[in-house]
Amino acid sequence: MSSRDTILQRLRNRTGGELTAPECDFSVLERPDWSTAARIERFEKMIESVHGEVHHCSQDGWIDRLAEVLGTRGARNLLVPKQHEIGQALRNAGRDDLPELLIYDEPIESWQAHLFNEVDAAITSTRGGIAETGSLILWPTPDEPRLMSLVPPVHVAVLKASELYTTFHEAIHAQNWAAGMPTNALLISGPSKTADIEQTLAYGVHGPKELIVLMIE
């Protein structure tokens, strides 16, 4: 008998029988059915409370807003996905008011120094948002690796208002996360922050200094 089996047998003897898991009760996580307007209002309030920005735009006007936002920050370049429709739309736009478009299409080892030192901003899609906590949901893929949202000083995330959920519990059920998940699932609530130094909250120390959400309504 292994050490693990011995320990489990002692626990069974102490409790008087087989161990059974308690029934799961997630009712405490349930919330009233908020309207889309209420979700947008709560999401914006929560994410702006931790220095995030929300810009409302239309499906036809998000590139205009993106160019305006990056222009005010003097961004020299923008990291975009190669296959996702966001990256394709930006490359096909033919705009001269956008910064240079970069594509993450090679192993990190070959351009790590460039990514960490010379990329000014990156734009990613999202898998939705959580209104209750003001969080974005990202599922990294080979086309949109997680470093796109964790390294550049400015992270721009495109969020559809129709994909804004009231709670995390609602999101994982509506999207059926149980059927399969990526290696990493990211929940982002504002720019990078830490309180390691004298317990004083500081932003942009270990990652993006700015989080900009383009909410498409």
Phi, psi and omega in degrees: 000133181284168178299323179297313180298323180296316180296314180297321180296321177297320179295320179295318180296324181290323183271349177087018177164191181294144177280134178235140180285142178292156178294140180280132178229105182259015182299331180294340181270352183283145181230161174300158181282097181287150174285164178301319180297319179293322178295316180298315181298315181292317180301312182297317180298316184290316185285329177286338178291344178242032172075020172273161179240142175235126177242122180275132180209169180263170179299327182273346187245006185290330178291323176300314181293321178299314179299321179294314182296315181288329178295320179293340180261358178066031181294129180275333182210165181219124178276125185232154174289151182278316187264327185298150183300333177297311179296319180296319180297320180292319180290329181275349184292330180063039184267139176264000178261006175262150175290174178301133181267127179248150181239132178275082186233027177215162181302144183301329183298331186275345180217028180302315181298320180294316181298315185281338187244339189235347179277125184273324185207158176221150178236135179227161170278176174226163176259014180129185179218163180243114185293319186302323184249356183066048185241148173259146177252123176236134172246098182301146178224170175302331179281331178228073181299157185296335179296339178298326182261354185249347187249304185303148182301329179239123176249120176255127181240133178263122183234128175275130181300331180289347180252026178262122182255157180291312183227165175298320179301317179295320182296314184290334176280316182295326182264001176054057179298334182297339182283348180154137181230159176283176177300322179230135170239126185253136170245116185246122180235075179099176178292173180302140178210152179209154175233026182293330185269105178054028178058028177257124183292125179232145183252147173073025182277314186250005183190209183305133176279337181224140172240120182241122181255123172263104182268115181270120183248000000 
